[in-house]
């Protein structure tokens, strides 16, 4: 075999073919760091593949081989370059404090663009004094090499002086106990508290189960919810609104979180007469925006009003990507049930006993609205006796040692005829006789033929907590005149803070002062929502005629006219659709519902229309006896059955596959 010719370096016949790497002037030496091309060639080749950069108007910004030198720039001479510009005087700051301070304290006003406002100017320096600790004890004398250890500064030198100071602080008497000398000293206030405890509760010892909802962990969950929320909804029980309000929480929000909006939600309105809910709504609306609500998976009331209010608040908070709404309140008032009602599905665990929610929970309601569920919190430990805790639903009935102690207090709050009707009794002498008859009728007997009073008491208290016994707290007296109606959730048009009064606007020249600038800071009012309280009715036959009657001042007809023709989530029956077409409030309610995304759904709506209704949270009345919610329920039931069939078929296929694998193995 002939030998292969080796290529030489002399460029003869045996020389390798020429290419870009062997061209003259090119170097393959790695130390030269030219990578086979010169810098000029690399820039030229890069220019071929690059494009010029232009702005959105098409003007040339930069391109290859363009000069980097900027054109000569000349600054226009102006006196303003050397003076104060965009400064705020003391008069403007004082005006800001007055106007914004009044709006921040108003619960019916929404402060827009609050992140751009110097809200720190609203703090009164007299109330927020700084402790000048560094002036009295500088760092050099406390830390470092020059630190000097001093004796503690004590106001008293011995135990006798400490005991005397404690007795003076207690109001002239002693705190109670034995002093250092061995003499007995007693505080009259402590003795009175002990006597009251022994008389009212039977024992001074307070069981741990009555402190539920007051631990540091629960309050930590509450503060996390408050810090994360833009709007705080306090859910209260319509049967006892004042007893289930947390005044401490309201004071905390007013002091520490003025920018957060507080809304009262009067839940369980189906357990009280309509006139009671109306009066409580009028009384509570004087302090905070208040809505009546009935949490139910089938026929809720107030759902459209609450959704409309939250959507309007999210629209007003346009500077935020989304808003968070925290649900707070006493245990067992229905916070989780309200969230499930708004979502139309069970997203939060619920139970008819207190303490079901252990930790806070985020739930997405809409694209820009998130809900936060919070455990129930109790604050007024001193004012809440053990009986009050049981009747308010704070304590679980099954954990009571002796449930018979709290039945006498319950019997004083329920009418006698309601108890006779519920347990089919004619009369009883006292609480013990009442429990004995209940135990005998229900078959709760002990060995030997004795009545099981404790089990009967638990049955009665369970009926009380779950709303089977009619009762309500009497509302305040109905006001006279214009105050008789509950104020709407809107007052009047908001006025721009930075704008001048109406007189100055009229005198302003054309083109000035009439339009709003882009960065104008406004105070917007709360969205207006008038609930049809005339449609709010309890279960038929739940109350007697004496309690079912409307206001004594003749406002029953007014309630009926307000609710005529309006179909809310909690309305009962479809017989009111004929007499409500001529009512003016019906048009207002339809306009309001359309403004928040609610429109009417036809009775023979298609699946696509019902899906659109679900997406827009529709619950409008179609005028033919069927609501959008009912149409969606019919469709959702069919969808649920179809999904269940698919899941069953999938399980069957999986089981067949496992059986085949077992036979093969």
C-alpha positions as CSV (number, residue, x, y, z in Angstrom):
1,X,0.0,0.0,0.0
2,X,1.5,3.4,-1.0
3,X,2.3,5.7,1.8
4,X,0.0,8.8,2.3
5,X,1.5,12.1,1.5
6,X,2.1,14.4,4.4
7,X,1.2,18.1,4.0
8,X,4.1,20.4,4.2
9,X,4.5,24.0,5.3
10,X,6.2,25.2,2.2
11,X,2.9,25.9,0.3
12,X,3.6,23.2,-2.4
13,X,1.4,20.5,-3.6
14,X,1.3,18.9,-0.2
15,X,0.3,22.1,1.6
16,X,-3.1,22.1,3.3
17,X,-6.0,24.2,1.8
18,X,-6.2,27.8,2.8
19,X,-9.0,29.0,4.9
20,X,-9.8,31.9,7.2
21,X,-7.7,30.5,10.0
22,X,-4.6,30.2,7.8
23,X,-4.9,33.5,6.0
24,X,-2.0,35.9,6.2
25,X,-2.1,38.2,9.2
26,X,-4.1,35.7,11.2
27,X,-2.5,34.1,14.2
28,X,-3.5,30.9,15.9
29,X,-1.5,31.6,18.9
30,X,-3.7,31.5,22.1
31,X,-1.4,33.9,23.8
32,X,-2.3,36.6,21.3
33,X,-5.9,36.5,22.5
34,X,-7.3,37.5,19.1
35,X,-9.4,34.4,18.6
36,X,-8.6,34.4,14.9
37,X,-10.1,37.9,14.2
38,X,-9.2,41.4,14.9
39,X,-11.3,43.7,17.0
40,X,-12.2,45.8,14.0
41,X,-13.4,42.8,12.1
42,X,-15.5,41.6,15.0
43,X,-17.2,45.0,15.3
44,X,-17.9,45.1,11.6
45,X,-19.5,41.6,11.6
46,X,-21.5,42.6,14.7
47,X,-22.8,45.6,12.8
48,X,-24.1,43.4,10.1
49,X,-26.4,41.5,12.5
50,X,-27.5,44.4,14.7
51,X,-30.3,46.9,14.3
52,X,-30.7,50.4,15.3
53,X,-32.6,51.2,18.5
54,X,-35.6,53.4,18.2
55,X,-38.2,54.7,20.7
56,X,-42.0,54.2,20.4
57,X,-42.2,57.3,18.1
58,X,-39.6,56.0,15.6
59,X,-36.8,58.3,16.6
60,X,-33.3,56.9,16.4
61,X,-31.8,56.3,19.8
62,X,-28.5,54.5,19.1
63,X,-26.9,52.3,16.5
64,X,-23.5,50.9,15.7
65,X,-20.7,53.2,14.8
66,X,-22.7,56.1,16.1
67,X,-20.9,58.9,17.9
68,X,-21.0,58.6,21.7
69,X,-20.6,62.3,22.3
70,X,-23.7,64.1,23.5
71,X,-24.6,67.4,21.9
72,X,-23.9,70.5,23.8
73,X,-26.6,71.3,26.4
74,X,-27.5,74.8,27.7
75,X,-29.5,75.2,30.9
76,X,-32.1,77.9,30.7
77,X,-31.4,80.6,33.3
78,X,-34.2,80.8,35.8
79,X,-34.4,82.2,39.3
80,X,-36.3,79.2,40.5
81,X,-33.1,77.1,40.3
82,X,-31.8,78.9,43.3
83,X,-35.1,79.3,45.3
84,X,-37.5,77.0,47.2
85,X,-39.8,75.0,44.9
86,X,-42.7,72.7,45.8
87,X,-42.7,73.8,49.4
88,X,-45.6,73.6,51.8
89,X,-46.3,76.3,54.3
90,X,-47.6,76.0,57.8
91,X,-51.1,77.1,56.7
92,X,-51.4,74.2,54.2
93,X,-50.2,71.7,56.8
94,X,-52.7,73.0,59.4
95,X,-55.5,72.7,56.8
96,X,-54.3,69.2,55.9
97,X,-54.4,68.2,59.6
98,X,-57.9,69.5,60.1
99,X,-59.6,68.1,57.0
100,X,-57.8,64.7,56.8
101,X,-58.1,64.3,60.6
102,X,-61.8,64.6,60.4
103,X,-62.1,62.2,57.5
104,X,-59.8,59.6,59.1
105,X,-62.0,59.4,62.2
106,X,-65.2,59.2,60.0
107,X,-66.1,55.5,59.5
108,X,-68.2,56.4,56.4
109,X,-65.3,57.9,54.5
110,X,-62.5,56.2,52.5
111,X,-59.2,57.9,52.2
112,X,-57.8,57.4,48.7
113,X,-54.1,57.1,47.9
114,X,-53.2,56.9,51.6
115,X,-49.7,55.8,50.9
116,X,-48.9,59.2,49.4
117,X,-50.3,61.1,52.4
118,X,-48.1,62.1,55.4
119,X,-50.4,60.7,58.0
120,X,-47.7,61.1,60.6
121,X,-48.7,64.8,60.8
122,X,-52.0,63.7,62.4
123,X,-50.3,62.4,65.5
124,X,-50.6,64.7,68.4
125,X,-47.2,65.3,70.0
126,X,-48.7,65.7,73.4
127,X,-50.2,62.2,73.3
128,X,-47.0,60.6,71.9
129,X,-44.2,61.8,74.0
130,X,-40.8,60.3,73.6
131,X,-38.9,59.1,76.5
132,X,-35.5,60.9,76.5
133,X,-33.6,58.0,78.1
134,X,-30.3,58.7,76.4
135,X,-30.3,62.2,78.0
136,X,-30.6,60.8,81.5
137,X,-28.4,57.7,81.1
138,X,-26.0,58.0,78.1
139,X,-24.5,54.9,76.4
140,X,-21.0,55.7,77.7
141,X,-22.1,55.3,81.3
142,X,-24.1,52.1,80.7
143,X,-22.1,50.2,78.1
144,X,-18.4,49.8,77.4
145,X,-15.3,50.4,79.6
146,X,-16.7,53.5,81.2
147,X,-19.8,51.8,82.5
148,X,-20.5,52.2,86.2
149,X,-22.8,49.9,88.1
150,X,-25.3,51.7,90.2
151,X,-27.5,50.6,92.9
152,X,-31.2,50.2,91.9
153,X,-33.4,53.2,92.6
154,X,-36.1,52.0,94.9
155,X,-39.0,54.2,96.1
156,X,-39.2,52.2,99.4
157,X,-36.4,51.1,101.6
158,X,-38.0,48.2,103.4
159,X,-41.1,45.9,103.2
160,X,-43.1,47.9,105.7
161,X,-42.9,51.0,103.4
162,X,-43.8,48.8,100.4
163,X,-46.8,47.5,102.2
164,X,-47.9,51.0,103.3
165,X,-47.6,52.2,99.7
166,X,-49.6,49.2,98.4
167,X,-52.4,49.9,100.9
168,X,-52.5,53.5,99.9
169,X,-52.7,52.6,96.3
170,X,-55.6,50.3,97.0
171,X,-57.7,53.2,98.2
172,X,-56.8,53.5,101.8
173,X,-57.3,49.8,102.7
174,X,-54.9,46.9,102.5
175,X,-54.5,44.6,99.6
176,X,-55.2,41.6,101.7
177,X,-53.1,39.0,103.5
178,X,-50.5,39.2,106.2
179,X,-47.8,41.9,106.3
180,X,-44.2,41.6,107.2
181,X,-44.9,42.3,110.9
182,X,-47.5,39.5,111.0
183,X,-50.6,41.7,111.3
184,X,-53.7,40.8,109.4
185,X,-54.9,43.5,106.9
186,X,-57.9,43.1,104.7
187,X,-59.0,45.0,101.6
188,X,-62.8,45.7,101.6
189,X,-62.9,45.7,97.8
190,X,-61.3,42.2,97.7
191,X,-63.8,40.9,100.3
192,X,-66.7,42.4,98.2
193,X,-65.4,40.6,95.1
194,X,-65.1,37.4,97.0
195,X,-68.6,37.7,98.4
196,X,-70.1,38.5,95.0
197,X,-68.3,35.5,93.5
198,X,-69.6,33.2,96.2
199,X,-73.1,34.6,95.8
200,X,-73.3,34.7,92.0
201,X,-71.3,31.8,90.9
202,X,-71.2,29.4,93.8
203,X,-67.4,29.4,93.8
204,X,-64.5,31.8,93.4
205,X,-62.4,29.3,91.4
206,X,-62.7,29.9,87.6
207,X,-62.3,26.8,85.4
208,X,-59.9,26.9,82.5
209,X,-62.6,26.1,80.0
210,X,-64.1,29.6,80.6
211,X,-60.9,31.2,79.5
212,X,-61.2,29.9,75.9
213,X,-60.6,32.5,73.3
214,X,-58.4,34.6,75.7
215,X,-55.0,33.0,75.4
216,X,-52.0,34.7,73.9
217,X,-52.0,32.3,70.9
218,X,-55.5,33.3,70.0
219,X,-54.7,37.0,70.4
220,X,-51.6,36.5,68.3
221,X,-53.8,35.1,65.5
222,X,-56.1,38.1,65.8
223,X,-53.3,40.6,65.5
224,X,-52.0,38.8,62.5
225,X,-55.4,39.1,60.8
226,X,-55.7,42.8,61.7
227,X,-52.2,43.6,60.4
228,X,-52.9,41.7,57.1
229,X,-56.4,43.2,56.5
230,X,-57.4,46.4,54.8
231,X,-61.0,46.0,55.8
232,X,-62.1,44.4,59.1
233,X,-65.6,42.9,59.4
234,X,-66.7,42.3,63.0
235,X,-69.4,39.6,63.0
236,X,-71.9,39.9,65.8
237,X,-74.9,37.9,66.9
238,X,-78.2,39.6,66.1
239,X,-79.7,38.0,69.2
240,X,-77.2,39.8,71.5
241,X,-75.4,42.5,69.5
242,X,-73.9,44.4,72.5
243,X,-72.9,41.2,74.3
244,X,-70.9,39.9,71.3
245,X,-69.2,43.1,70.4
246,X,-65.5,43.5,71.3
247,X,-65.1,47.1,72.3
248,X,-61.4,46.6,73.0
249,X,-60.9,45.6,69.4
250,X,-62.7,48.7,68.1
251,X,-60.6,50.9,70.4
252,X,-57.4,49.2,69.2
253,X,-58.4,49.8,65.5
254,X,-59.3,53.4,66.3
255,X,-56.0,54.1,68.0
256,X,-53.4,52.0,66.1
257,X,-55.0,51.3,62.7
258,X,-57.0,54.4,61.7
259,X,-56.5,53.6,58.0
260,X,-58.4,50.3,58.3
261,X,-62.1,50.3,57.8
262,X,-64.4,48.5,60.3
263,X,-67.8,47.1,59.3
264,X,-70.3,45.5,61.6
265,X,-72.1,42.4,60.2
266,X,-75.3,41.6,62.1
267,X,-75.4,37.8,61.5
268,X,-78.2,35.4,62.4
269,X,-80.9,37.9,61.5
270,X,-83.3,35.0,60.8
271,X,-83.4,34.2,64.5
272,X,-84.9,37.6,65.5
273,X,-88.0,39.5,64.3
274,X,-87.6,42.0,61.5
275,X,-88.3,45.0,63.6
276,X,-85.6,44.0,66.1
277,X,-83.0,43.7,63.4
278,X,-84.1,47.0,61.9
279,X,-83.8,48.8,65.3
280,X,-80.4,47.3,66.0
281,X,-79.3,48.2,62.5
282,X,-80.3,51.8,63.0
283,X,-78.5,52.0,66.4
284,X,-75.3,50.4,65.3
285,X,-75.1,52.3,62.0
286,X,-74.6,55.5,64.0
287,X,-71.1,54.2,65.0
288,X,-70.0,52.1,62.1
289,X,-71.3,50.9,58.8
290,X,-73.6,48.0,59.6
291,X,-75.2,45.3,57.4
292,X,-77.8,42.6,58.2
293,X,-76.8,39.1,57.2
294,X,-78.1,35.6,57.3
295,X,-75.4,32.9,56.5
296,X,-77.0,30.1,54.6
297,X,-76.0,27.8,51.8
298,X,-79.5,27.8,50.3
299,X,-81.3,31.1,50.9
300,X,-78.9,33.7,52.4
301,X,-79.7,37.3,53.1
302,X,-77.4,40.3,52.6
303,X,-75.0,38.5,50.4
304,X,-75.5,40.8,47.4
305,X,-75.2,43.9,49.7
306,X,-71.9,42.6,51.2
307,X,-70.4,41.6,47.9
308,X,-71.3,45.0,46.4
309,X,-69.7,46.8,49.3
310,X,-66.5,44.8,49.1
311,X,-66.2,45.3,45.4
312,X,-66.7,49.0,45.7
313,X,-64.1,49.2,48.4
314,X,-61.7,47.2,46.2
315,X,-62.4,49.7,43.4
316,X,-61.7,52.7,45.7
317,X,-58.4,51.1,46.8
318,X,-57.0,51.2,43.3
319,X,-53.5,51.8,44.4
320,X,-53.4,48.3,45.8
321,X,-53.2,45.1,43.8
322,X,-55.8,43.4,46.0
323,X,-57.5,44.0,49.4
324,X,-57.8,41.6,52.3
325,X,-60.9,41.4,54.4
326,X,-60.6,40.0,57.9
327,X,-63.5,38.3,59.7
328,X,-63.2,38.8,63.5
329,X,-65.6,38.4,66.4
330,X,-66.7,36.2,69.3
331,X,-66.6,32.4,69.0
332,X,-69.7,30.8,67.4
333,X,-71.1,33.9,65.8
334,X,-70.7,32.6,62.2
335,X,-67.5,34.0,60.8
336,X,-66.6,30.8,58.8
337,X,-70.2,30.4,57.7
338,X,-70.2,34.0,56.3
339,X,-67.1,33.1,54.2
340,X,-68.7,29.9,53.0
341,X,-71.8,31.8,52.0
342,X,-69.8,34.3,50.0
343,X,-67.9,31.6,48.2
344,X,-71.0,29.3,47.6
345,X,-68.9,26.3,48.8
346,X,-67.4,25.0,52.0
347,X,-63.9,26.4,52.1
348,X,-63.7,26.9,55.9
349,X,-64.6,24.2,58.4
350,X,-67.7,25.0,60.4
351,X,-69.4,23.4,63.4
352,X,-72.3,24.5,65.8
353,X,-69.8,24.5,68.6
354,X,-67.2,27.3,69.5
355,X,-63.5,26.8,68.8
356,X,-63.7,25.0,65.4
357,X,-61.3,27.5,63.8
358,X,-57.9,27.2,65.4
359,X,-55.7,29.3,63.1
360,X,-56.2,32.1,60.6
361,X,-57.0,31.0,57.0
362,X,-56.7,32.9,53.7
363,X,-59.5,32.4,51.2
364,X,-59.7,34.0,47.7
365,X,-63.1,35.5,47.0
366,X,-62.4,37.4,43.8
367,X,-59.4,38.4,41.8
368,X,-58.9,41.5,43.9
369,X,-60.6,40.5,47.2
370,X,-59.2,38.0,49.7
371,X,-61.0,36.9,52.9
372,X,-59.2,36.0,56.1
373,X,-60.9,33.7,58.7
374,X,-59.9,34.2,62.3
375,X,-60.5,32.2,65.5
376,X,-63.0,33.6,67.9
377,X,-61.6,36.1,70.5
378,X,-63.1,37.0,73.9
379,X,-61.7,40.1,75.7
380,X,-63.9,41.1,78.6
381,X,-62.9,38.4,81.1
382,X,-64.0,40.3,84.2
383,X,-67.4,41.3,82.9
384,X,-68.2,37.9,81.4
385,X,-69.3,35.6,84.2
386,X,-69.4,31.9,83.7
387,X,-73.1,32.0,83.0
388,X,-72.6,34.8,80.4
389,X,-69.9,32.8,78.7
390,X,-72.1,29.7,78.4
391,X,-75.1,31.7,77.1
392,X,-73.0,33.6,74.6
393,X,-71.8,30.4,73.1
394,X,-68.2,30.9,74.1
395,X,-68.0,27.6,76.1
396,X,-68.7,24.1,74.8
397,X,-71.6,22.5,76.6
398,X,-70.1,19.0,76.6
399,X,-67.2,20.3,78.8
400,X,-69.3,21.7,81.6
401,X,-68.9,19.9,84.9
402,X,-72.3,20.8,86.2
403,X,-74.6,22.2,83.5
404,X,-77.5,22.6,85.9
405,X,-75.9,25.8,87.3
406,X,-76.6,27.8,84.2
407,X,-80.1,26.8,83.4
408,X,-81.8,29.3,85.8
409,X,-80.1,32.2,84.0
410,X,-81.3,30.8,80.7
411,X,-84.9,30.5,82.0
412,X,-85.0,34.2,82.8
413,X,-84.2,35.2,79.2
414,X,-86.7,33.0,77.4
415,X,-90.4,33.5,77.5
416,X,-92.3,30.8,79.4
417,X,-94.6,30.0,76.5
418,X,-91.6,29.3,74.2
419,X,-90.2,26.8,76.6
420,X,-93.6,25.2,77.1
421,X,-94.0,24.8,73.3
422,X,-90.5,23.5,72.8
423,X,-90.5,20.8,75.5
424,X,-94.3,20.3,75.7
425,X,-94.5,21.2,79.4
426,X,-97.4,22.9,81.2
427,X,-95.7,24.3,84.3
428,X,-92.8,23.9,86.6
429,X,-91.8,25.2,90.0
430,X,-88.1,26.0,89.6
431,X,-85.1,25.1,87.4
432,X,-84.7,21.7,89.1
433,X,-88.3,20.8,88.5
434,X,-88.0,21.9,84.9
435,X,-85.0,19.7,84.3
436,X,-86.6,16.8,86.0
437,X,-89.6,17.0,83.7
438,X,-87.4,17.4,80.6
439,X,-85.3,14.4,81.6
440,X,-88.4,12.3,82.2
441,X,-90.0,13.2,78.9
442,X,-86.8,12.5,76.9
443,X,-86.0,9.3,78.8
444,X,-82.8,10.6,80.4
445,X,-83.0,8.6,83.7
446,X,-80.4,7.3,86.0
447,X,-80.4,3.8,87.7
448,X,-83.0,3.8,90.4
449,X,-85.5,5.9,88.5
450,X,-83.8,9.3,89.2
451,X,-83.8,12.0,86.6
452,X,-80.4,12.7,84.9
453,X,-80.5,16.5,85.5
454,X,-77.0,17.1,84.1
455,X,-77.8,15.5,80.8
456,X,-81.1,17.3,80.6
457,X,-79.4,20.6,81.3
458,X,-76.9,20.0,78.5
459,X,-79.8,19.2,76.1
460,X,-81.5,22.5,77.0
461,X,-78.3,24.6,76.8
462,X,-77.5,23.0,73.4
463,X,-80.9,24.0,72.1
464,X,-80.2,27.5,73.3
465,X,-76.8,27.8,71.6
466,X,-78.0,26.4,68.3
467,X,-81.0,28.8,68.1
468,X,-83.8,26.4,68.7
469,X,-85.2,28.5,71.6
470,X,-86.5,32.0,70.5
471,X,-85.0,34.9,72.3
472,X,-83.5,38.3,71.6
473,X,-82.1,41.3,73.4
474,X,-84.5,44.2,73.4
475,X,-83.2,46.9,71.0
476,X,-82.9,50.6,72.0
477,X,-85.9,52.8,71.7
478,X,-86.8,53.9,68.2
479,X,-85.5,57.4,67.4
480,X,-87.8,60.1,66.2
481,X,-87.8,62.0,62.9
482,X,-85.1,61.4,60.3
483,X,-83.1,59.2,62.7
484,X,-85.8,56.5,62.5
485,X,-84.3,55.1,59.4
486,X,-80.8,53.4,59.4
487,X,-78.4,55.7,57.7
488,X,-77.2,54.4,54.3
489,X,-73.6,53.5,53.8
490,X,-72.9,56.7,52.0
491,X,-73.3,60.3,53.1
492,X,-72.7,62.6,50.1
493,X,-70.2,63.2,47.4
494,X,-66.7,63.3,48.6
495,X,-64.8,66.6,48.2
496,X,-61.2,66.8,47.1
497,X,-58.9,67.8,50.0
498,X,-56.6,69.9,47.9
499,X,-59.5,71.7,46.0
500,X,-60.8,75.0,47.0
501,X,-64.3,75.7,48.3
502,X,-67.2,76.2,45.9
503,X,-66.9,80.0,46.1
504,X,-63.3,80.0,45.0
505,X,-64.0,77.6,42.2
506,X,-66.6,79.9,40.7
507,X,-64.2,82.8,40.7
508,X,-61.4,80.8,39.1
509,X,-60.7,81.6,35.4
510,X,-61.6,79.2,32.7
511,X,-59.5,76.2,32.4
512,X,-58.3,76.4,36.0
513,X,-59.9,74.7,39.1
514,X,-62.7,73.0,37.2
515,X,-61.0,69.8,36.3
516,X,-59.3,67.3,38.5
517,X,-55.6,66.7,38.2
518,X,-54.2,63.2,38.0
519,X,-52.6,63.3,41.4
520,X,-55.6,64.8,43.2
521,X,-56.1,63.2,46.6
522,X,-59.7,62.5,47.4
523,X,-61.9,61.4,50.3
524,X,-64.5,59.1,48.8
525,X,-67.6,58.1,50.7
526,X,-68.6,54.6,51.4
527,X,-70.7,52.9,48.7
528,X,-74.5,53.3,49.2
529,X,-76.3,50.0,49.9
530,X,-79.9,50.0,51.1
531,X,-80.9,46.5,52.2
532,X,-84.5,45.4,51.7
533,X,-85.2,44.7,55.4
534,X,-88.9,44.1,54.6
535,X,-87.9,40.7,53.2
536,X,-86.1,39.7,56.3
537,X,-88.5,37.4,58.1
538,X,-87.8,34.6,60.7
539,X,-89.2,31.1,60.4
540,X,-92.9,31.1,60.4
541,X,-94.3,30.4,63.8
542,X,-91.0,30.8,65.5
543,X,-92.2,33.9,67.5
544,X,-95.6,34.7,68.8
545,X,-97.7,37.6,67.7
546,X,-96.5,39.8,70.5
547,X,-92.9,39.5,69.3
548,X,-93.7,39.3,65.6
549,X,-95.3,42.7,65.6
550,X,-93.4,45.5,64.0
551,X,-92.2,48.8,65.5
552,X,-94.7,50.3,68.0
553,X,-94.3,53.7,66.2
554,X,-95.9,52.4,63.0
555,X,-92.8,51.7,60.8
556,X,-94.0,48.2,59.8
557,X,-95.5,49.6,56.5
558,X,-92.3,51.4,55.9
559,X,-90.3,48.2,56.2
560,X,-92.6,46.5,53.8
561,X,-92.4,49.3,51.3
562,X,-88.6,49.2,51.4
563,X,-88.5,45.6,50.6
564,X,-91.4,45.5,48.1
565,X,-90.5,43.9,44.8
566,X,-86.9,43.3,45.9
567,X,-85.6,39.8,46.0
568,X,-82.5,39.3,48.2
569,X,-80.8,36.1,49.1
570,X,-82.9,35.7,52.3
571,X,-86.3,36.4,50.9
572,X,-88.9,33.8,51.4
573,X,-91.4,32.7,48.7
574,X,-92.2,34.2,45.4
575,X,-95.6,35.8,46.2
576,X,-94.2,39.3,46.6
577,X,-93.1,39.6,43.0
578,X,-96.5,41.0,41.8
579,X,-96.8,43.9,44.3
580,X,-93.2,45.0,43.9
581,X,-93.1,46.0,40.3
582,X,-94.4,49.5,41.0
583,X,-92.0,50.3,43.8
584,X,-89.3,52.8,43.2
585,X,-86.9,51.0,45.4
586,X,-86.9,48.0,43.0
587,X,-85.4,50.1,40.3
588,X,-82.7,51.4,42.7
589,X,-81.9,48.0,43.9
590,X,-81.6,46.6,40.3
591,X,-79.4,49.6,39.4
592,X,-77.2,48.9,42.4
593,X,-76.9,45.2,41.6
594,X,-76.0,45.9,38.0
595,X,-73.4,48.4,39.1
596,X,-71.6,45.6,41.1
597,X,-72.0,43.0,38.4
598,X,-75.4,41.5,39.1
599,X,-77.9,41.2,36.3
600,X,-81.0,39.2,35.7
601,X,-81.0,35.6,34.6
602,X,-83.9,34.2,32.5
603,X,-85.8,31.2,33.8
604,X,-84.8,29.1,30.7
605,X,-81.2,30.2,30.8
606,X,-78.6,28.0,29.0
607,X,-75.6,26.5,30.6
608,X,-73.4,29.2,29.2
609,X,-75.5,31.9,30.7
610,X,-75.6,30.2,34.0
611,X,-71.8,29.8,33.9
612,X,-71.6,33.6,33.3
613,X,-74.0,34.1,36.2
614,X,-71.7,32.1,38.5
615,X,-68.6,34.1,37.4
616,X,-70.3,37.4,38.1
617,X,-71.9,36.3,41.4
618,X,-75.3,36.8,40.0
619,X,-78.4,36.6,42.2
620,X,-81.0,38.7,40.4
621,X,-84.7,38.2,40.2
622,X,-86.0,37.2,36.7
623,X,-89.6,38.2,37.3
624,X,-90.9,34.7,36.5
625,X,-90.5,33.0,39.9
626,X,-86.9,31.9,39.6
627,X,-83.7,33.6,40.7
628,X,-80.3,33.4,39.2
629,X,-79.1,31.6,42.3
630,X,-81.8,28.9,41.9
631,X,-80.9,28.5,38.2
632,X,-77.3,28.1,39.1
633,X,-78.1,25.6,41.9
634,X,-80.0,23.5,39.4
635,X,-77.1,23.5,37.0
636,X,-74.5,23.0,39.7
637,X,-76.4,19.9,41.0
638,X,-76.3,18.4,37.6
639,X,-72.6,19.2,37.2
640,X,-71.9,17.7,40.7
641,X,-73.7,14.5,39.7
642,X,-71.8,14.3,36.5
643,X,-68.5,14.7,38.3
644,X,-69.4,12.1,40.9
645,X,-70.2,9.6,38.1
646,X,-66.8,10.3,36.5
647,X,-65.1,9.8,39.8
648,X,-67.0,6.5,40.5
649,X,-66.0,5.2,37.0
650,X,-62.4,6.1,37.6
651,X,-62.4,4.3,40.9
652,X,-64.0,1.2,39.3
653,X,-61.3,1.2,36.6
654,X,-58.6,1.5,39.2
655,X,-60.0,-1.4,41.2
656,X,-60.2,-3.6,38.1
657,X,-56.6,-2.8,37.3
658,X,-55.5,-3.8,40.8
659,X,-57.5,-7.0,40.7
660,X,-55.8,-8.0,37.4
661,X,-52.4,-7.2,38.8
662,X,-53.2,-9.3,41.8
663,X,-54.2,-12.3,39.6
664,X,-51.1,-12.0,37.4
665,X,-48.8,-11.8,40.4
